[in-house]
Amino acid sequence: MRVPTAVITAGSLIGGWQLARRTGIRPLGGAVLAAGGVVAGREWARRTSPAVTTALVATYVGAFGLSHPLAKKIGSWPAVLAVSAVTAAVSYAAADRR
């Protein structure tokens, strides 16, 4: 059974942030984020073209980067949930739906 990449990306963005927040160890959250990216990236590479995989990786990394300035405007939880939702939707549409 394959776990949808939408679940992997959203889970690792939310989980990595929560782990870093609760432990105070940012690299630990980064490790969760990186692991999620590797797992999702491998699935994207198997299911899609190199161009789509590249776009999905850029979306995932961009979501992480965007969450920081967005958090200053709307708060941490809303920012993380927003970028996770967008990333999951893009992952589903581009890779999981097929």
Buried (B, 14 or more C-beta within 10 A) or exposed (E): EEEBBBBBBBBBBBBBBBBBBEEEEEEBBBBBBEBBBEBBBEBBBEBBEEEBBBBBBEBBEEBBEBBEEBBEEEEBEEBBBBBBBBBBBBBBEBBBEE
